[in-house]
Amino acid sequence: METVTKRLYEALILVDSADAIADWQGVNDHIKKLLEKNEAEILSMRKWDERPLAYEIQGKKRGTYILVYFNCVTDKMAAIEHDFRLSERIVRMMIVRGDNITKEDMELVKI
């Protein structure tokens, strides 16, 4: 019998600021849908910052960062990263394991 390993992950997602301003709820719903499609349990999600980019990415000069903490089976991470890369709403993303994240770190706006 296989054991299923669920881990905590932290994702920093960059979206176009114009898209975030025009349809904030749509951007959040899109990210939630991609995670939930791959059976991730979202613990918290919030807007982290909106700032100018160091260089243009896809013709965009400003970006909005969204910070997400979630639990997920390790086998699903490749599918999540693949879906994020294919998404037209997500400019860039970085996902790291959250082995060292404390509860205080995650005291963010709950979904």
N, CA, C and O atoms as a GROMACS GRO file, in nm:
protein
  444
    1MET      N    1   0.084  -0.118   0.000
    1MET     CA    2   0.000   0.000   0.000
    1MET      C    3   0.089   0.125   0.000
    1MET      O    4   0.184   0.134   0.077
    2GLU      N    5   0.055   0.220  -0.087
    2GLU     CA    6   0.134   0.343  -0.099
    2GLU      C    7   0.101   0.441   0.012
    2GLU      O    8  -0.014   0.453   0.054
    3THR      N    9   0.203   0.511   0.058
    3THR     CA   10   0.179   0.618   0.155
    3THR      C   11   0.174   0.750   0.079
    3THR      O   12   0.252   0.775  -0.012
    4VAL      N   13   0.080   0.832   0.119
    4VAL     CA   14   0.061   0.962   0.054
    4VAL      C   15   0.125   1.067   0.143
    4VAL      O   16   0.089   1.081   0.260
    5THR      N   17   0.221   1.142   0.088
    5THR     CA   18   0.289   1.245   0.164
    5THR      C   19   0.233   1.381   0.127
    5THR      O   20   0.244   1.426   0.013
    6LYS      N   21   0.173   1.446   0.225
    6LYS     CA   22   0.123   1.581   0.205
    6LYS      C   23   0.220   1.677   0.270
    6LYS      O   24   0.263   1.655   0.384
    7ARG      N   25   0.255   1.782   0.199
    7ARG     CA   26   0.351   1.880   0.250
    7ARG      C   27   0.293   2.020   0.240
    7ARG      O   28   0.199   2.047   0.166
    8LEU      N   29   0.354   2.108   0.319
    8LEU     CA   30   0.320   2.250   0.314
    8LEU      C   31   0.407   2.317   0.208
    8LEU      O   32   0.527   2.292   0.201
    9TYR      N   33   0.345   2.402   0.127
    9TYR     CA   34   0.416   2.476   0.023
    9TYR      C   35   0.382   2.624   0.034
    9TYR      O   36   0.275   2.663   0.081
   10GLU      N   37   0.477   2.705  -0.011
   10GLU     CA   38   0.458   2.850  -0.018
   10GLU      C   39   0.476   2.888  -0.166
   10GLU      O   40   0.575   2.853  -0.229
   11ALA      N   41   0.377   2.960  -0.219
   11ALA     CA   42   0.384   3.004  -0.359
   11ALA      C   43   0.380   3.156  -0.363
   11ALA      O   44   0.298   3.218  -0.296
   12LEU      N   45   0.469   3.213  -0.440
   12LEU     CA   46   0.468   3.356  -0.468
   12LEU      C   47   0.436   3.369  -0.616
   12LEU      O   48   0.512   3.327  -0.702
   13ILE      N   49   0.320   3.429  -0.643
   13ILE     CA   50   0.267   3.433  -0.780
   13ILE      C   51   0.264   3.578  -0.826
   13ILE      O   52   0.215   3.666  -0.755
   14LEU      N   53   0.317   3.602  -0.945
   14LEU     CA   54   0.319   3.736  -1.005
   14LEU      C   55   0.212   3.742  -1.113
   14LEU      O   56   0.210   3.660  -1.204
   15VAL      N   57   0.124   3.842  -1.101
   15VAL     CA   58   0.023   3.867  -1.203
   15VAL      C   59   0.036   4.010  -1.251
   15VAL      O   60   0.095   4.094  -1.184
   16ASP      N   61  -0.019   4.037  -1.368
   16ASP     CA   62  -0.017   4.171  -1.424
   16ASP      C   63  -0.099   4.264  -1.335
   16ASP      O   64  -0.212   4.232  -1.300
   17SER      N   65  -0.042   4.379  -1.298
   17SER     CA   66  -0.112   4.473  -1.209
   17SER      C   67  -0.241   4.524  -1.272
   17SER      O   68  -0.340   4.542  -1.201
   18ALA      N   69  -0.242   4.546  -1.402
   18ALA     CA   70  -0.364   4.594  -1.468
   18ALA      C   71  -0.475   4.490  -1.456
   18ALA      O   72  -0.590   4.524  -1.433
   19ASP      N   73  -0.440   4.363  -1.472
   19ASP     CA   74  -0.538   4.255  -1.459
   19ASP      C   75  -0.587   4.246  -1.315
   19ASP      O   76  -0.706   4.226  -1.291
   20ALA      N   77  -0.496   4.261  -1.219
   20ALA     CA   78  -0.533   4.254  -1.078
   20ALA      C   79  -0.627   4.368  -1.040
   20ALA      O   80  -0.721   4.348  -0.963
   21ILE      N   81  -0.603   4.487  -1.092
   21ILE     CA   82  -0.688   4.602  -1.063
   21ILE      C   83  -0.826   4.584  -1.127
   21ILE      O   84  -0.928   4.611  -1.064
   22ALA      N   85  -0.827   4.540  -1.252
   22ALA     CA   86  -0.952   4.527  -1.326
   22ALA      C   87  -1.040   4.413  -1.275
   22ALA      O   88  -1.163   4.426  -1.274
   23ASP      N   89  -0.979   4.303  -1.232
   23ASP     CA   90  -1.057   4.185  -1.194
   23ASP      C   91  -0.988   4.108  -1.081
   23ASP      O   92  -0.945   3.995  -1.100
   24TRP      N   93  -0.978   4.171  -0.964
   24TRP     CA   94  -0.908   4.110  -0.851
   24TRP      C   95  -0.971   3.977  -0.812
   24TRP      O   96  -0.901   3.878  -0.791
   25GLN      N   97  -1.104   3.973  -0.802
   25GLN     CA   98  -1.171   3.850  -0.763
   25GLN      C   99  -1.149   3.740  -0.867
   25GLN      O  100  -1.132   3.623  -0.831
   26GLY      N  101  -1.150   3.776  -0.994
   26GLY     CA  102  -1.126   3.679  -1.100
   26GLY      C  103  -0.986   3.619  -1.093
   26GLY      O  104  -0.968   3.499  -1.116
   27VAL      N  105  -0.887   3.703  -1.062
   27VAL     CA  106  -0.748   3.654  -1.048
   27VAL      C  107  -0.740   3.556  -0.931
   27VAL      O  108  -0.681   3.449  -0.944
   28ASN      N  109  -0.799   3.592  -0.817
   28ASN     CA  110  -0.798   3.504  -0.700
   28ASN      C  111  -0.870   3.373  -0.728
   28ASN      O  112  -0.821   3.265  -0.694
   29ASP      N  113  -0.986   3.383  -0.791
   29ASP     CA  114  -1.063   3.262  -0.823
   29ASP      C  115  -0.986   3.171  -0.918
   29ASP      O  116  -0.991   3.048  -0.905
   30HIS      N  117  -0.915   3.230  -1.012
   30HIS     CA  118  -0.836   3.152  -1.108
   30HIS      C  119  -0.725   3.074  -1.036
   30HIS      O  120  -0.705   2.955  -1.063
   31ILE      N  121  -0.654   3.140  -0.947
   31ILE     CA  122  -0.546   3.072  -0.872
   31ILE      C  123  -0.605   2.962  -0.784
   31ILE      O  124  -0.551   2.851  -0.780
   32LYS      N  125  -0.714   2.991  -0.715
   32LYS     CA  126  -0.780   2.890  -0.631
   32LYS      C  127  -0.821   2.769  -0.715
   32LYS      O  128  -0.802   2.655  -0.674
   33LYS      N  129  -0.879   2.796  -0.832
   33LYS     CA  130  -0.926   2.688  -0.920
   33LYS      C  131  -0.810   2.598  -0.963
   33LYS      O  132  -0.824   2.476  -0.964
   34LEU      N  133  -0.697   2.658  -0.999
   34LEU     CA  134  -0.581   2.579  -1.041
   34LEU      C  135  -0.530   2.491  -0.927
   34LEU      O  136  -0.493   2.375  -0.948
   35LEU      N  137  -0.527   2.546  -0.805
   35LEU     CA  138  -0.479   2.467  -0.691
   35LEU      C  139  -0.579   2.358  -0.654
   35LEU      O  140  -0.540   2.243  -0.632
   36GLU      N  141  -0.707   2.394  -0.645
   36GLU     CA  142  -0.808   2.297  -0.604
   36GLU      C  143  -0.826   2.186  -0.708
   36GLU      O  144  -0.858   2.073  -0.673
   37LYS      N  145  -0.804   2.219  -0.834
   37LYS     CA  146  -0.811   2.118  -0.942
   37LYS      C  147  -0.711   2.006  -0.916
   37LYS      O  148  -0.735   1.891  -0.952
   38ASN      N  149  -0.599   2.040  -0.855
   38ASN     CA  150  -0.494   1.944  -0.824
   38ASN      C  151  -0.495   1.901  -0.677
   38ASN      O  152  -0.393   1.857  -0.623
   39GLU      N  153  -0.611   1.916  -0.615
   39GLU     CA  154  -0.636   1.866  -0.479
   39GLU      C  155  -0.551   1.933  -0.372
   39GLU      O  156  -0.520   1.871  -0.270
   40ALA      N  157  -0.512   2.058  -0.394
   40ALA     CA  158  -0.437   2.131  -0.291
   40ALA      C  159  -0.535   2.191  -0.191
   40ALA      O  160  -0.645   2.233  -0.227
   41GLU      N  161  -0.494   2.194  -0.066
   41GLU     CA  162  -0.575   2.255   0.040
   41GLU      C  163  -0.513   2.392   0.070
   41GLU      O  164  -0.404   2.400   0.127
   42ILE      N  165  -0.583   2.498   0.032
   42ILE     CA  166  -0.532   2.634   0.050
   42ILE      C  167  -0.549   2.674   0.196
   42ILE      O  168  -0.660   2.670   0.250
   43LEU      N  169  -0.439   2.714   0.260
   43LEU     CA  170  -0.443   2.755   0.399
   43LEU      C  171  -0.461   2.906   0.412
   43LEU      O  172  -0.537   2.952   0.496
   44SER      N  173  -0.391   2.981   0.329
   44SER     CA  174  -0.407   3.126   0.329
   44SER      C  175  -0.360   3.182   0.196
   44SER      O  176  -0.276   3.124   0.127
   45MET      N  177  -0.416   3.298   0.163
   45MET     CA  178  -0.384   3.361   0.036
   45MET      C  179  -0.408   3.509   0.053
   45MET      O  180  -0.513   3.551   0.102
   46ARG      N  181  -0.309   3.591   0.011
   46ARG     CA  182  -0.327   3.735   0.023
   46ARG      C  183  -0.240   3.808  -0.078
   46ARG      O  184  -0.142   3.756  -0.130
   47LYS      N  185  -0.281   3.931  -0.106
   47LYS     CA  186  -0.199   4.018  -0.190
   47LYS      C  187  -0.077   4.054  -0.108
   47LYS      O  188  -0.089   4.101   0.006
   48TRP      N  189   0.040   4.033  -0.165
   48TRP     CA  190   0.164   4.060  -0.092
   48TRP      C  191   0.215   4.200  -0.123
   48TRP      O  192   0.248   4.276  -0.032
   49ASP      N  193   0.222   4.235  -0.252
   49ASP     CA  194   0.275   4.366  -0.287
   49ASP      C  195   0.247   4.395  -0.434
   49ASP      O  196   0.228   4.303  -0.514
   50GLU      N  197   0.246   4.522  -0.469
   50GLU     CA  198   0.235   4.566  -0.608
   50GLU      C  199   0.352   4.658  -0.632
   50GLU      O  200   0.369   4.756  -0.560
   51ARG      N  201   0.433   4.628  -0.733
   51ARG     CA  202   0.555   4.706  -0.753
   51ARG      C  203   0.603   4.704  -0.897
   51ARG      O  204   0.562   4.619  -0.977
   52PRO      N  205   0.692   4.799  -0.930
   52PRO     CA  206   0.752   4.796  -1.064
   52PRO      C  207   0.846   4.676  -1.076
   52PRO      O  208   0.911   4.638  -0.979
   53LEU      N  209   0.851   4.619  -1.195
   53LEU     CA  210   0.940   4.506  -1.219
   53LEU      C  211   1.079   4.555  -1.254
   53LEU      O  212   1.094   4.664  -1.309
   54ALA      N  213   1.180   4.478  -1.223
   54ALA     CA  214   1.318   4.516  -1.253
   54ALA      C  215   1.340   4.524  -1.404
   54ALA      O  216   1.423   4.603  -1.451
   55TYR      N  217   1.267   4.444  -1.479
   55TYR     CA  218   1.273   4.445  -1.625
   55TYR      C  219   1.135   4.403  -1.676
   55TYR      O  220   1.059   4.339  -1.604
   56GLU      N  221   1.105   4.439  -1.797
   56GLU     CA  222   0.976   4.405  -1.856
   56GLU      C  223   0.963   4.254  -1.872
   56GLU      O  224   1.056   4.187  -1.916
   57ILE      N  225   0.846   4.203  -1.837
   57ILE     CA  226   0.813   4.062  -1.857
   57ILE      C  227   0.685   4.060  -1.938
   57ILE      O  228   0.582   4.112  -1.894
   58GLN      N  229   0.690   4.000  -2.054
   58GLN     CA  230   0.575   3.993  -2.143
   58GLN      C  231   0.516   4.132  -2.170
   58GLN      O  232   0.395   4.148  -2.181
   59GLY      N  233   0.604   4.232  -2.180
   59GLY     CA  234   0.561   4.368  -2.209
   59GLY      C  235   0.503   4.443  -2.090
   59GLY      O  236   0.450   4.553  -2.106
   60LYS      N  237   0.511   4.385  -1.971
   60LYS     CA  238   0.454   4.447  -1.852
   60LYS      C  239   0.563   4.507  -1.766
   60LYS      O  240   0.670   4.447  -1.748
   61LYS      N  241   0.536   4.627  -1.713
   61LYS     CA  242   0.636   4.697  -1.631
   61LYS      C  243   0.604   4.692  -1.482
   61LYS      O  244   0.692   4.719  -1.400
   62ARG      N  245   0.480   4.656  -1.447
   62ARG     CA  246   0.439   4.647  -1.306
   62ARG      C  247   0.376   4.512  -1.281
   62ARG      O  248   0.317   4.451  -1.371
   63GLY      N  249   0.388   4.465  -1.158
   63GLY     CA  250   0.329   4.336  -1.124
   63GLY      C  251   0.273   4.336  -0.983
   63GLY      O  252   0.318   4.413  -0.898
   64THR      N  253   0.176   4.251  -0.961
   64THR     CA  254   0.117   4.232  -0.829
   64THR      C  255   0.153   4.091  -0.783
   64THR      O  256   0.133   3.994  -0.856
   65TYR      N  257   0.207   4.081  -0.662
   65TYR     CA  258   0.248   3.953  -0.606
   65TYR      C  259   0.139   3.901  -0.512
   65TYR      O  260   0.083   3.976  -0.433
   66ILE      N  261   0.111   3.772  -0.523
   66ILE     CA  262   0.014   3.706  -0.437
   66ILE      C  263   0.087   3.594  -0.365
   66ILE      O  264   0.154   3.512  -0.428
   67LEU      N  265   0.073   3.590  -0.233
   67LEU     CA  266   0.139   3.490  -0.150
   67LEU      C  267   0.035   3.386  -0.106
   67LEU      O  268  -0.069   3.421  -0.051
   68VAL      N  269   0.066   3.259  -0.133
   68VAL     CA  270  -0.028   3.150  -0.102
   68VAL      C  271   0.045   3.042  -0.024
   68VAL      O  272   0.155   3.000  -0.060
   69TYR      N  273  -0.018   2.997   0.084
   69TYR     CA  274   0.029   2.880   0.158
   69TYR      C  275  -0.072   2.769   0.135
   69TYR      O  276  -0.193   2.791   0.149
   70PHE      N  277  -0.024   2.650   0.101
   70PHE     CA  278  -0.116   2.539   0.077
   70PHE      C  279  -0.051   2.405   0.109
   70PHE      O  280   0.071   2.391   0.105
   71ASN      N  281  -0.136   2.308   0.142
   71ASN     CA  282  -0.093   2.170   0.160
   71ASN      C  283  -0.127   2.093   0.034
   71ASN      O  284  -0.231   2.116  -0.028
   72CYS      N  285  -0.038   2.003  -0.004
   72CYS     CA  286  -0.062   1.928  -0.126
   72CYS      C  287   0.017   1.797  -0.122
   72CYS      O  288   0.124   1.789  -0.062
   73VAL      N  289  -0.038   1.697  -0.188
   73VAL     CA  290   0.033   1.571  -0.206
   73VAL      C  291   0.150   1.598  -0.300
   73VAL      O  292   0.134   1.664  -0.403
   74THR      N  293   0.266   1.549  -0.266
   74THR     CA  294   0.387   1.579  -0.344
   74THR      C  295   0.373   1.537  -0.491
   74THR      O  296   0.432   1.601  -0.578
   75ASP      N  297   0.298   1.432  -0.518
   75ASP     CA  298   0.281   1.384  -0.656
   75ASP      C  299   0.208   1.486  -0.744
   75ASP      O  300   0.218   1.478  -0.867
   76LYS      N  301   0.135   1.578  -0.686
   76LYS     CA  302   0.055   1.675  -0.762
   76LYS      C  303   0.132   1.803  -0.795
   76LYS      O  304   0.083   1.886  -0.872
   77MET      N  305   0.250   1.821  -0.740
   77MET     CA  306   0.323   1.947  -0.758
   77MET      C  307   0.362   1.972  -0.904
   77MET      O  308   0.357   2.085  -0.951
   78ALA      N  309   0.400   1.870  -0.975
   78ALA     CA  310   0.437   1.888  -1.116
   78ALA      C  311   0.317   1.938  -1.195
   78ALA      O  312   0.331   2.024  -1.282
   79ALA      N  313   0.199   1.886  -1.166
   79ALA     CA  314   0.077   1.929  -1.236
   79ALA      C  315   0.042   2.074  -1.200
   79ALA      O  316  -0.002   2.149  -1.287
   80ILE      N  317   0.060   2.112  -1.075
   80ILE     CA  318   0.032   2.251  -1.033
   80ILE      C  319   0.127   2.346  -1.104
   80ILE      O  320   0.083   2.447  -1.160
   81GLU      N  321   0.255   2.316  -1.103
   81GLU     CA  322   0.353   2.402  -1.170
   81GLU      C  323   0.324   2.410  -1.320
   81GLU      O  324   0.337   2.517  -1.379
   82HIS      N  325   0.286   2.300  -1.380
   82HIS     CA  326   0.252   2.298  -1.522
   82HIS      C  327   0.132   2.388  -1.550
   82HIS      O  328   0.135   2.467  -1.645
   83ASP      N  329   0.027   2.376  -1.470
   83ASP     CA  330  -0.092   2.459  -1.488
   83ASP      C  331  -0.062   2.607  -1.469
   83ASP      O  332  -0.114   2.691  -1.542
   84PHE      N  333   0.022   2.639  -1.370
   84PHE     CA  334   0.060   2.779  -1.348
   84PHE      C  335   0.138   2.834  -1.469
   84PHE      O  336   0.114   2.948  -1.511
   85ARG      N  337   0.228   2.754  -1.524
   85ARG     CA  338   0.307   2.800  -1.639
   85ARG      C  339   0.219   2.823  -1.762
   85ARG      O  340   0.246   2.913  -1.842
   86LEU      N  341   0.116   2.742  -1.779
   86LEU     CA  342   0.028   2.753  -1.894
   86LEU      C  343  -0.077   2.864  -1.879
   86LEU      O  344  -0.137   2.906  -1.978
   87SER      N  345  -0.098   2.911  -1.759
   87SER     CA  346  -0.201   3.012  -1.733
   87SER      C  347  -0.163   3.145  -1.797
   87SER      O  348  -0.050   3.192  -1.783
   88GLU      N  349  -0.258   3.206  -1.866
   88GLU     CA  350  -0.235   3.337  -1.925
   88GLU      C  351  -0.243   3.449  -1.822
   88GLU      O  352  -0.196   3.560  -1.848
   89ARG      N  353  -0.301   3.422  -1.707
   89ARG     CA  354  -0.315   3.524  -1.603
   89ARG      C  355  -0.193   3.532  -1.512
   89ARG      O  356  -0.170   3.634  -1.447
   90ILE      N  357  -0.114   3.426  -1.507
   90ILE     CA  358   0.003   3.422  -1.420
   90ILE      C  359   0.127   3.453  -1.503
   90ILE      O  360   0.158   3.383  -1.600
   91VAL      N  361   0.198   3.559  -1.463
   91VAL     CA  362   0.318   3.601  -1.536
   91VAL      C  363   0.438   3.515  -1.495
   91VAL      O  364   0.510   3.464  -1.580
   92ARG      N  365   0.457   3.499  -1.365
   92ARG     CA  366   0.566   3.417  -1.310
   92ARG      C  367   0.517   3.356  -1.179
   92ARG      O  368   0.421   3.404  -1.119
   93MET      N  369   0.584   3.252  -1.135
   93MET     CA  370   0.554   3.193  -1.005
   93MET      C  371   0.676   3.123  -0.950
   93MET      O  372   0.765   3.079  -1.024
   94MET      N  373   0.678   3.114  -0.818
   94MET     CA  374   0.784   3.039  -0.751
   94MET      C  375   0.717   2.962  -0.638
   94MET      O  376   0.645   3.020  -0.556
   95ILE      N  377   0.739   2.833  -0.633
   95ILE     CA  378   0.682   2.749  -0.528
   95ILE      C  379   0.796   2.680  -0.456
   95ILE      O  380   0.883   2.619  -0.519
   96VAL      N  381   0.796   2.689  -0.323
   96VAL     CA  382   0.897   2.623  -0.241
   96VAL      C  383   0.829   2.543  -0.132
   96VAL      O  384   0.718   2.575  -0.089
   97ARG      N  385   0.896   2.439  -0.086
   97ARG     CA  386   0.844   2.363   0.028
   97ARG      C  387   0.850   2.449   0.152
   97ARG      O  388   0.943   2.527   0.170
   98GLY      N  389   0.750   2.433   0.235
   98GLY     CA  390   0.740   2.516   0.354
   98GLY      C  391   0.780   2.446   0.482
   98GLY      O  392   0.716   2.464   0.585
   99ASP      N  393   0.884   2.366   0.476
   99ASP     CA  394   0.926   2.290   0.594
   99ASP      C  395   0.959   2.379   0.713
   99ASP      O  396   0.939   2.339   0.828
  100ASN      N  397   1.008   2.499   0.689
  100ASN     CA  398   1.050   2.588   0.798
  100ASN      C  399   0.950   2.698   0.829
  100ASN      O  400   0.981   2.788   0.907
  101ILE      N  401   0.832   2.691   0.771
  101ILE     CA  402   0.731   2.794   0.793
  101ILE      C  403   0.658   2.767   0.924
  101ILE      O  404   0.615   2.656   0.951
  102THR      N  405   0.646   2.871   1.005
  102THR     CA  406   0.577   2.859   1.133
  102THR      C  407   0.433   2.908   1.120
  102THR      O  408   0.397   2.968   1.019
  103LYS      N  409   0.353   2.881   1.221
  103LYS     CA  410   0.214   2.927   1.221
  103LYS      C  411   0.209   3.079   1.218
  103LYS      O  412   0.118   3.136   1.157
  104GLU      N  413   0.304   3.146   1.283
  104GLU     CA  414   0.308   3.291   1.282
  104GLU      C  415   0.329   3.345   1.140
  104GLU      O  416   0.273   3.448   1.102
  105ASP      N  417   0.410   3.275   1.062
  105ASP     CA  418   0.433   3.314   0.923
  105ASP      C  419   0.304   3.307   0.842
  105ASP      O  420   0.285   3.385   0.748
  106MET      N  421   0.218   3.215   0.877
  106MET     CA  422   0.096   3.195   0.799
  106MET      C  423  -0.024   3.272   0.852
  106MET      O  424  -0.134   3.256   0.799
  107GLU      N  425  -0.006   3.353   0.953
  107GLU     CA  426  -0.119   3.428   1.006
  107GLU      C  427  -0.154   3.541   0.911
  107GLU      O  428  -0.125   3.658   0.936
  108LEU      N  429  -0.215   3.502   0.802
  108LEU     CA  430  -0.253   3.592   0.695
  108LEU      C  431  -0.406   3.592   0.683
  108LEU      O  432  -0.475   3.528   0.761
  109VAL      N  433  -0.453   3.663   0.587
  109VAL     CA  434  -0.596   3.665   0.562
  109VAL      C  435  -0.640   3.525   0.517
  109VAL      O  436  -0.592   3.473   0.417
  110LYS      N  437  -0.730   3.466   0.592
  110LYS     CA  438  -0.779   3.333   0.558
  110LYS      C  439  -0.880   3.343   0.446
  110LYS      O  440  -0.947   3.444   0.428
  111ILE      N  441  -0.889   3.237   0.371
  111ILE     CA  442  -0.985   3.234   0.260
  111ILE      C  443  -1.120   3.192   0.315
  111ILE      O  444  -1.216   3.183   0.240
   0.00000   0.00000   0.00000
